[in-house]
Amino acid sequence: MATLVEIDNVRKVYKRDAFEVPVLNGVTVDVPRGDFLALMGPSGSGKTTLLNLIAGIDRPTAGRISVDGKEISRFSETQLASWRSRHVGFIFQMYNLIPVLNAFENVELPLLLTKLSKKERREHVQAALGIVGLGDRSLHYPRQLSGGQEQRVAIARAIVTDPTLLVADEPTGDLDAKNAEETLDLLQRLNADFQKTIVMVTHDPKAALHAKRTLHLEKGLLVEGAANT
């Protein structure tokens, strides 16, 4: 399977006053196109930092990151912002929906940066809400939805631009067991039926089992990796 994400000897150091805090210490890993990868590790292990580097939210101190043949670690801030808007869908723990917008309007937000017509935007939003099973909730506001429904709206927003890559940071961290399972089943379906490449950070071993494989980070280093059965 072709490689989508290449991470080559990546280091990340944060500077705080006169101190340097190393977070990633030479990580090398490939993510094949169509993979569903879970990143696990204790707090402070560097898993969210690695996710942010893959998504172009942050940039490495050293090393190289390429996505779909483009070396994003060399992009300027402007290039990164443009690349992210076209190629990355973000799923967060806290949904990050805008309370004064209904589900349709929340999902439509990323499309407002595109050249799509109003009719095309409507078709894309309806398709995304249909995929997550909320086609009948498009006019509901976040306060009128359950936590699980809010997260599904957030996933619809993440996929509405048909991104190259989906990144999920603790997507079930704020959900009860039933809604967490439904959210993970949805991510599995996006991976299996729509061939979406997904990189997910989680602290929950049960959540990680929904991925195709799991990598563990410990003190900024990959310590083991295994395919999930």
N, C-alpha and C positions, 0 to 999 in steps of 0.2 A: 504493500500500500504506500502511495506517495506521501512524503513528509510535508506537513503543512507548517509546523512551527519547529524551528531549529534554535536551540539554546546552546551556545558554545562557550564554555569556561567563563560563565557570567559571575561577576562579583558585584556586590552592592554594599557601599559603606555610607552611613549617614554621619554627618558632622554636627556635633553639639558643642558649641563654644570651642574649646581647645581640644576636645576629645573626638576620636573617631570610633564609631560603633559599627563593626562589621556585621552584616545581616546575612548575606549570601557569600559563600567562600569557594567559588569555582564550580558552579553547577553546569553540567552538560546533559542535555536530554532532548530527544526528538519526540514530537507529537504527530503521529500520522493523520492524514486527512480522514475524517470520519471516526476518529477516536472519541471515547468518553473517558477522560482521565480525572481521577480524584487525587488531590494533594492533601496529605495528612501530616500532622506533626503537632507537638506541644506549642503552647503560646510562645511567641518569640522565635520560632524555628525558621521563619522566613517564608512561609507558604503564601501569605497574602502579598508580601513584597514580590515574590516570583510571579504571582497572578497579575499584579499591577504592571510588571515589566512586559509580560506577554501581551497585555491589553494596550500597551502604549500609554498608560497613565503616568508611569515613571520611566526613568532611563537608567541603564546600568552604569556603574562606576568603571567597569572594565568588562571585556568580553563582547560577544556578538549575539544579537537576536534577529532572526529572519522569520517573516510570516508570508507564506505563499510566494517565496522567492524575493521578497523585498526586505532589505536590511533596515528594519525600523529603528534599530539602535543608533543609526546615523541620521535619522530625520531631525529637522528643526521642529520647534514647538508648533509652528503653524502647519507643517506637513503632518505631524503626528495627530493634531486635532482633526484635520481633514480625513486622514486615514481611519481614525477611530470611528468617525461618524458613518463611514461607508462600510466598514469591515468588521466591527465588533459590536455584539449585543451584550449588555450588562444586566446581570440579575443580582440583586443585593439582599441581605438579610432583612432589611427594614422596608422593603418595597419601594420607598421613595416616590410614591404617587403624589400628585398635587391635589389637595383636598377640594379646591374649588372647580376642578375639571372632572367631568364624568369619565367613565371607562373609555369610551370612544375617543374623547379628547386627549386623555393621557396616553393612549396607544399611538395616536396620530402625531404626537410631539416630534419624534425623530424625523418624520416625513416632511415637516415644515422646512427642514434644511435642504430638501431635495427640489428638483425641478418638476416633480410630478404635479399633474393637474388636480383640482379638488376631487373630481370624479375618480381618478386613479388612486388618490389617497384614501378615499372612502372604500374602494374595493380592497385595497391592501389591509386596512384596519379590520374590515369585516372578515376577511380571510384569517387574519391572525387571531381575532377573538373566537372565530369558529374552531380553529385548531385547539385552543385551550379550553373549549367547551363553555364559553361565555357569550355566545352570539346573542342570547336573550337578555344580557345584562349591560348592553352598551350604553344605556342612558342612566345607569346607576352611578352614584357618587361613591368614593371610597368608604365613607361613613355608613353606607347602606350595604356594604359587602362584608363577608366574613374574612378573617385573616387569610384563609386559603384562597378565597376568590381574589383578594387583593394581590396575592403573590402571582396568581395566574394572569391577572391583568398586566402585572409587571413583566411576566414572561412574554406575553403577547407584544408588549412594547419593545422587548429585546429582539424579537424575531421579525418585526414588521418590515424592517429594511432588508430582510433576507441576508443577514450578515455572514461573512466567511467563518467567523468564530464566535461562540458563546462562552462568556466567562461568568461563573457563579461563585459568589463569596458567601459561604454559609447560608445557602438559599432556604434551608429548613430550620435555621436557628431560632426563629421566632414563632414556629408553628407547633401545634399539638401533633401527637403521633399520627392520627388519621390524615390530617392535611399534609403533614410531611411526606407520608407515603404517596399520596396523590400527586404531590409536586414532583417527587422523584420518578414516579411512573411516567409523568408527562415529559420530563427531561429524557428518560429512556426512549420514549416514543419519538421525540424530536431527533434523537440520535439514530434510531433504527429506521424510522419511516421517511425522515427528511434528510438523512445523512448529515446532520449538523455535528460539527466538531465542537466538543464541550470540554472545558477545563473547569473543575469545581474544587474549591477549597472547602473542607469540612473537618470537624473534630469528631464526627459521629461515625463509628465503624459500620453501623447499619446503613447509613446513607452512602458510604463509600462502596458498599457491595452492589449498588445499582450501576456503578461505573464499569467499564470494561476492564480497567486496570487501576491500580493504586500505587502512588509513589509516596514515600515517607521522607520528610525532611527533619533533620536533627542538627541544631546549631549551625544552620546555613549550608548543610551538606545533604545530598541524597544518600540515605543509608540502606534502602532496600526498595525493591519494586516487584510487583507481582500482578499477573493477570487474575481477574476475578472469575470464579467459576459460576 
